[in-house]
Structure formats: C-alpha cells, structure tokens
C-alpha cells in the first residue's frame, strides 16, 4: 500500500457545514434521547468561537497531512472559520504536530477529511472522517478534538464507532481483510493528550444494530426525551431552555415540586437535606452535576434576556455592571508609577494591571492615578429586586419611546443607539 496517499481533499468548511439530522458527532445525543432531533428542529445551528477554533485547527492539520508540510510552516498565517480568523502560533505547533507525526509514522494508507456514508444503519446518513488508515492487519480511525473543556474518551465512543463502521463499509473492506480496529482521539490540549481503544469488526457490527434501532426510533413523532449529561451538553433545545423533560429531570433531582411552589411563590421549596441522601442517591446527583449546572446557566441566560426585553422576571431585574479596568495609556501610567514607587512593586513581566496595583499603591497614590484608568461597561447582570443598583431600561421600552417620538430624527443620529441594542442582545 502507498503511505500517506491523499485520497479525498474535501474542504473542511464545506464538510463541517453539511450535517445530517443524525450526525455521528451527536450520536451521544440522539442514540440516548430519540426525541432530541425533533426538539432541535425549532432552533438553528449555531457556531461558537470554540467550535470555529476547532474548525481552523482541522484545516491546519488537513493541509499539513495532504501537502506534506509541518505546522511550523504555517505559523503566522490567519485561518478563517465561520467568519472568524485564528492565527497559527507556536503553541499550535506544539499541539498539532505530534498527532500529525503519529499518522505519518504509521505504515498505512491514509485518507483525510473523507466523507463516509452510513447506510444501511442510518438512512441517508453521512459524516466526514478526520483521518482513516488502512494496513494489512489494522484499520485506524484518528479524530482530532481541539477543545480543552471536556475530555473525550475513545473507549466505546459512539461517534468513533459509527465512523469506523462507515469507513469499513465504504472504503476499507475493499482494500484490506483486516477486522481489527484502532479508534484514536488526538486531544492535545487536555491532560494525557487523548486516548485510544482497540475493537473488532464483530463488536462494531453488534453496535451497528443499536445504531439502526436508535435511528428508527427518532422517526417516531412521539419519540421520548431522555436527558443525560452527554446528550444535553450541546443540545440546542436545552441551550434555549426549551426541553420540558430536562426541566422535570433537574427539578426531580433537586426535589422541587412546581405545583406546590406555584401555589404560593413566596414559600421556598423544601429541598432534600444532604444528610438524608443515601450514598447511591448522592452519587447519582453528582454524576449529573454538569447537566444541572448548564441547566441553571441556560435558565439564567433566558431570564436575563427577558429582563432586557421588558418581559416579566418575578423577583429579578437587569442592571448594568462594570468591565475590567485597563490603563488609558500604559506608557503614561508606567511613568506615573515609576515616579511614585520602586520598580519591583509595579512590574511583573510587564506593568501590573489596575486590579493588581490597587492593593499595592496605597490610598493617596491610588486616588491620584484614577484618571489613568479606563473601565468600560460590563455585560448586563440579573440580580434580585432588592439589589440597590438601578434597573436597566428594557430594550422594548426604549424602542417604544422612539416610535412615540413625533420629532423627525435622522437615521445617522439614532444609529449609535441601535448599536447599543445590538451589544445588549
């Protein structure tokens, strides 16, 4: 076999943009919760800076593997992904080069960013494999995960197993008699750098029956919703606080009865005391810690959004906050502090930030330095009504005021206010 043969050069952005409703990357979701695809149809797919950064990293790796170059040859280049630009730095060399070298060192025929079809297990299903390797006795599936927040394990990883099935059926079985598989995750920004797991074709074919059954189950208009930490983590319905099954699941975990709470909102719910939890129940709650945290965060974001729009959020209001302080002109600030204090008190490797200087400067010096400091407005915050800060004027009220104004206002005069609304939203 020919090593490192670039078979497929599908552009990364196009490959990632095309998603089947049952994508392998979301198998932890729809295989556990058959109602998830139906719930997510109401919400558009969204990209984040983290996912866009991952797309850029995949672009760099694919270019290096297909063009036979190393990552350091791309240092300084800006890679576009989802309208954002990411610069390839020396850190990217440290993160990406070892995984690239590992692929090059393997005695195998490789394909990169290769589209694989998922029929007959997922009707019309497909996905884009990062890297697939074929030798006489081993089929390798190598997947880059560039995130650092959640460690991904290769063992019985549903996405990787589906990719392995598709790659074997579409491509590998026509080129090798190998029935042994290595599923490998390259996750360079977490401790350990990734993981790997060996499996067999027989084990994958048994799993294929589970995939087929789960795919059929999602077609039922009454498919059940089954919350889980992995399945809910990236669910669009959960992120928009729109999954009633998740709401009920978390409330049950916390021991909150909404019916009794609604009857008298002033009465606090009676939560289960820690000491009364059995060790098994306590462990079950802790297993779902991330799910509970994300549920509360999404609930908070929805409530803040309502408060900014002037919709009712009983017991809370939106207030302005302050952003991080910075020097208006760092050179002028540096000269000011050099005249007031010894160098060891004002420098780390660079001039200390205002927050660091406040504790070291003393009251008189700190008061004299205020004109050197810039502190922008922070993001709006949701706080109890008892908070002494003044509530922000809801966006809808401001817009109503504009509609009611009889004076003619030029478009260029109101544009700054519109920009402020965009920032708040």
C-alpha positions in Angstrom: 0.0 0.0 0.0 1.1 3.6 -0.6 1.7 5.5 2.6 0.1 8.9 3.2 -1.8 8.9 -0.1 -4.2 11.9 -0.1 -7.4 10.4 -1.4 -10.0 13.0 -0.5 -9.5 16.7 -0.3 -12.9 17.9 0.5 -12.6 21.5 2.0 -13.0 21.4 5.8 -15.6 24.2 6.0 -17.9 22.6 3.4 -17.6 19.2 5.1 -18.5 20.5 8.5 -21.3 22.7 7.2 -23.1 19.7 5.8 -24.9 17.9 8.6 -27.3 15.0 8.5 -30.1 15.3 11.1 -28.5 12.2 12.8 -24.8 13.2 12.7 -22.2 10.8 14.1 -20.8 13.7 16.2 -24.2 13.9 18.1 -24.7 10.2 18.5 -24.4 10.5 22.3 -27.5 12.7 22.0 -29.9 11.0 19.5 -29.0 7.4 20.4 -29.8 8.1 24.1 -32.7 10.6 23.5 -34.7 9.7 20.4 -36.8 12.9 20.7 -33.8 15.2 20.6 -33.7 15.7 16.8 -37.4 16.7 16.8 -36.9 19.2 19.7 -33.8 20.8 17.9 -35.6 21.4 14.7 -37.0 24.6 16.2 -33.6 26.1 16.7 -31.0 27.0 14.1 -27.5 25.5 14.4 -25.1 28.0 16.0 -21.3 28.2 15.9 -19.2 29.4 18.8 -15.7 30.8 19.0 -14.6 27.5 20.4 -16.1 25.4 17.6 -14.8 27.8 15.0 -11.3 27.5 16.5 -11.6 23.7 16.2 -12.6 24.1 12.5 -9.5 26.2 12.0 -7.3 23.6 13.7 -8.8 20.8 11.5 -7.9 23.0 8.4 -4.3 23.3 9.5 -4.0 19.6 10.2 -5.6 18.6 6.9 -3.3 20.9 5.0 -0.2 19.6 6.7 -1.2 15.9 6.0 -2.2 16.4 2.4 0.6 18.8 1.4 3.4 17.1 3.4 4.3 20.2 5.4 4.8 20.7 9.1 2.7 23.1 11.3 5.6 25.5 11.8 5.4 26.3 8.0 2.0 27.9 8.7 3.0 29.9 11.8 1.7 33.5 11.4 -1.0 32.6 8.9 -4.6 33.5 9.7 -7.1 30.7 9.2 -10.7 31.7 8.5 -13.5 29.7 10.1 -17.2 30.8 10.3 -16.2 34.4 9.6 -13.6 34.4 12.4 -9.8 34.4 11.9 -7.4 32.4 14.0 -3.6 32.9 13.9 -1.4 29.8 13.8 1.0 30.3 16.6 4.0 28.3 18.1 1.5 26.8 20.5 -0.4 25.3 17.6 2.9 23.6 16.5 3.2 22.0 20.0 -0.5 21.0 20.0 -0.9 19.6 16.4 2.5 18.4 15.2 2.7 15.3 17.5 -0.6 13.9 16.1 0.5 14.6 12.6 3.8 12.8 13.1 2.0 9.8 14.7 -0.1 9.5 11.5 2.9 9.8 9.2 4.9 7.2 11.2 2.2 4.6 10.8 2.7 2.1 8.0 -0.7 2.6 6.4 -2.6 4.1 3.5 -4.4 7.2 4.8 -7.4 9.3 3.7 -8.1 12.7 5.2 -11.3 14.6 5.6 -13.0 11.7 3.9 -16.8 11.6 3.6 -18.4 8.3 4.7 -21.9 7.1 4.1 -23.9 5.5 7.0 -26.4 3.4 5.1 -27.8 0.9 5.8 -27.7 1.8 9.5 -28.8 5.5 9.2 -30.9 6.1 6.1 -29.2 8.9 4.2 -26.7 9.4 7.0 -23.1 10.6 6.4 -20.2 12.1 8.1 -16.7 13.4 7.5 -13.9 11.3 8.9 -10.8 13.3 10.1 -8.3 10.5 9.2 -8.7 6.8 8.3 -5.7 4.5 8.0 -5.6 1.0 6.3 -2.9 -1.7 6.7 -3.0 -5.4 6.2 -4.0 -6.2 9.8 -5.4 -2.9 11.2 -7.9 -0.2 10.4 -7.3 3.1 12.2 -9.8 5.9 12.9 -8.0 9.1 14.1 -10.1 12.0 15.2 -8.8 15.5 16.3 -10.6 17.1 19.3 -9.1 20.6 19.8 -11.3 21.6 22.8 -9.8 21.7 26.3 -13.0 22.0 28.4 -14.3 18.4 28.1 -12.1 15.4 27.9 -13.3 12.9 25.2 -12.7 9.2 25.7 -12.1 6.8 22.8 -13.4 3.7 24.5 -16.9 2.8 23.2 -17.1 6.3 21.7 -20.3 6.3 19.7 -19.1 8.9 17.1 -15.9 7.0 16.5 -17.6 3.6 16.3 -20.1 4.9 13.7 -17.2 6.4 11.7 -15.4 3.1 11.9 -18.5 1.3 10.5 -18.9 3.7 7.7 -15.2 3.8 6.8 -15.1 0.0 6.7 -18.2 -0.5 4.6 -17.5 2.3 2.1 -13.8 2.0 1.7 -11.6 -0.2 3.9 -13.2 -3.6 3.2 -12.4 -3.1 -0.5 -8.7 -2.7 0.3 -7.9 -4.9 3.3 -9.1 -8.0 5.0 -8.3 -6.5 8.4 -11.0 -6.9 11.1 -9.1 -5.2 13.9 -9.7 -1.5 14.6 -7.9 1.2 16.5 -10.0 4.2 17.5 -7.8 7.0 18.5 -8.6 10.5 19.7 -6.0 13.2 19.4 -6.9 15.8 22.0 -3.7 17.8 22.6 -5.0 20.5 25.0 -6.1 18.1 27.8 -4.1 16.1 30.2 -2.8 13.0 28.5 -3.3 14.3 25.0 -6.0 11.9 24.1 -6.8 8.2 24.2 -7.2 5.1 22.1 -9.2 1.9 22.1 -9.0 -1.3 20.1 -12.1 -3.2 18.9 -13.1 -5.7 16.3 -15.4 -5.8 13.3 -17.7 -8.3 15.1 -18.1 -5.9 18.0 -18.8 -3.0 15.7 -21.4 -4.9 13.8 -23.2 -5.7 17.0 -23.1 -1.9 17.8 -24.5 -1.3 14.3 -27.7 -2.9 15.2 -28.1 -0.5 18.1 -27.4 2.4 15.8 -30.1 1.2 13.3 -32.7 0.8 16.1 -31.9 4.2 17.6 -32.1 5.9 14.1 -35.5 4.4 13.5 -36.7 5.4 17.0 -36.0 9.1 16.2 -38.6 9.0 13.4 -41.5 8.5 15.8 -43.3 11.8 16.3 -43.8 10.8 19.9 -40.2 9.7 20.5 -39.4 10.0 24.2 -37.0 12.6 25.6 -34.3 11.1 27.9 -31.9 13.7 29.5 -28.3 12.7 30.0 -25.1 14.7 30.7 -23.5 14.0 27.4 -26.7 14.2 25.3 -27.8 17.5 26.8 -24.4 19.2 26.8 -24.7 20.5 23.2 -28.5 20.2 22.7 -30.0 23.3 21.1 -33.3 22.8 22.8 -31.6 22.5 26.2 -29.5 25.6 25.5 -32.6 27.6 24.8 -34.4 26.3 28.0 -37.0 24.6 25.8 -36.8 21.0 26.9 -39.6 20.2 29.4 -38.1 16.7 30.0 -34.8 18.2 31.1 -36.7 20.7 33.3 -38.6 18.0 35.0 -35.5 15.8 35.4 -33.5 18.5 37.1 -36.4 19.6 39.3 -36.9 16.0 40.4 -33.2 15.7 41.2 -33.4 18.8 43.4 -36.7 17.7 45.0 -38.7 20.7 43.8 -42.4 20.4 43.3 -43.5 23.1 40.9 -47.2 22.7 41.6 -46.9 23.5 45.3 -44.3 26.2 44.5 -46.7 27.9 42.1 -49.5 27.8 44.6 -47.5 30.2 46.9 -44.5 31.7 45.2 -43.3 33.3 48.5 -42.9 29.8 50.0 -39.4 28.3 49.5 -39.3 24.8 48.2 -38.4 22.1 50.6 -35.2 20.6 49.3 -33.8 17.3 50.3 -31.2 17.6 53.0 -27.7 16.4 52.2 -27.6 14.2 55.2 -30.8 12.3 54.2 -29.4 11.3 50.8 -28.2 7.7 50.5 -24.6 7.3 49.2 -26.1 5.9 46.0 -28.5 8.9 45.5 -25.8 11.4 46.3 -23.5 9.8 43.7 -26.4 9.8 41.1 -26.8 13.6 41.7 -23.1 14.2 41.4 -23.0 12.3 38.1 -25.4 14.9 36.7 -23.6 17.9 38.1 -22.6 19.3 34.7 -26.2 18.8 33.5 -27.6 20.7 36.5 -25.1 23.5 36.1 -25.7 24.0 32.4 -29.5 23.9 33.0 -29.2 26.7 35.6 -26.9 28.7 33.4 -29.3 28.4 30.4 -32.2 29.4 32.7 -30.3 32.4 33.9 -29.5 33.5 30.3 -33.1 33.2 29.3 -34.3 35.2 32.3 -31.7 38.0 31.7 -32.8 38.1 28.1 -36.4 38.5 29.2 -35.5 41.2 31.7 -33.6 43.2 29.0 -36.7 43.0 26.7 -39.0 44.2 29.5 -40.7 40.8 29.9 -41.7 39.7 33.5 -39.0 38.1 35.6 -40.6 38.0 39.0 -38.1 38.8 41.8 -35.3 39.9 39.5 -34.2 42.8 37.3 -31.3 43.6 34.9 -28.6 46.0 36.0 -25.5 47.5 34.4 -22.1 46.2 35.6 -18.5 47.4 35.2 -16.0 45.7 33.0 -12.3 45.0 33.8 -10.1 48.1 34.3 -7.3 48.9 32.0 -4.8 51.8 31.6 -6.0 54.6 29.3 -2.4 54.9 28.2 0.0 52.3 29.5 3.2 54.4 28.8 1.8 57.4 30.7 0.7 55.1 33.6 4.1 53.5 33.6 5.8 56.9 34.0 3.4 57.9 36.8 4.0 54.8 38.9 7.8 54.8 38.3 7.9 58.2 39.9 5.8 57.0 42.9 7.0 53.5 43.7 10.0 51.2 43.2 10.2 49.0 40.1 9.7 45.7 42.0 6.3 47.0 43.3 4.8 47.9 39.9 6.2 45.3 37.5 5.6 41.6 36.9 7.0 40.9 33.4 5.1 44.0 32.3 3.3 46.8 34.1 0.8 45.4 36.6 -2.9 45.8 35.9 -5.1 48.3 37.8 -6.5 45.5 39.9 -3.0 44.4 40.9 -1.8 47.9 41.6 -4.8 48.8 43.8 -3.7 46.6 46.7 0.0 47.8 46.5 -0.3 51.5 45.8 -1.8 53.0 49.0 -4.8 55.3 49.2 -3.1 58.6 48.2 -1.3 57.2 45.1 -4.3 55.2 44.0 -6.6 58.3 44.2 -4.1 60.3 42.1 -4.0 57.6 39.4 -7.7 57.4 38.7 -7.5 59.5 35.5 -5.1 56.9 34.1 -7.7 54.2 34.4 -10.4 53.2 31.9 -13.2 50.9 33.0 -15.8 50.1 30.3 -19.4 48.9 30.9 -19.6 45.2 31.6 -22.3 42.8 30.5 -25.8 43.3 31.9 -26.4 41.2 35.1 -29.5 39.6 36.5 -29.9 40.4 40.2 -32.6 40.2 42.9 -35.0 43.1 43.0 -33.6 44.0 46.4 -30.2 45.0 44.8 -29.6 48.7 45.2 -28.4 49.3 41.7 -30.9 50.9 39.3 -32.6 48.6 36.9 -31.8 48.9 33.2 -34.5 50.3 30.9 -35.8 47.4 28.8 -34.9 47.5 25.2 -38.5 47.2 24.1 -39.4 50.3 26.2 -36.6 52.3 24.5 -37.9 51.2 21.1 -41.4 52.2 22.1 -40.1 55.7 23.1 -38.5 56.0 19.7 -41.8 55.0 18.0 -43.8 57.6 20.0 -41.4 60.5 19.3 -43.1 62.9 16.9 -39.8 64.7 16.1 -38.1 63.6 12.9 -34.7 62.0 13.7 -32.1 61.4 11.1 -31.0 57.8 10.6 -27.4 58.7 11.4 -28.5 60.2 14.7 -30.2 57.1 16.0 -27.6 54.6 14.7 -25.4 54.7 17.9 -28.5 53.7 20.0 -29.3 50.8 17.7 -25.7 49.7 18.0 -26.1 49.7 21.8 -29.2 47.5 21.4 -27.2 45.0 19.3 -24.5 44.9 22.0 -27.0 44.1 24.7 -28.8 41.5 22.7 
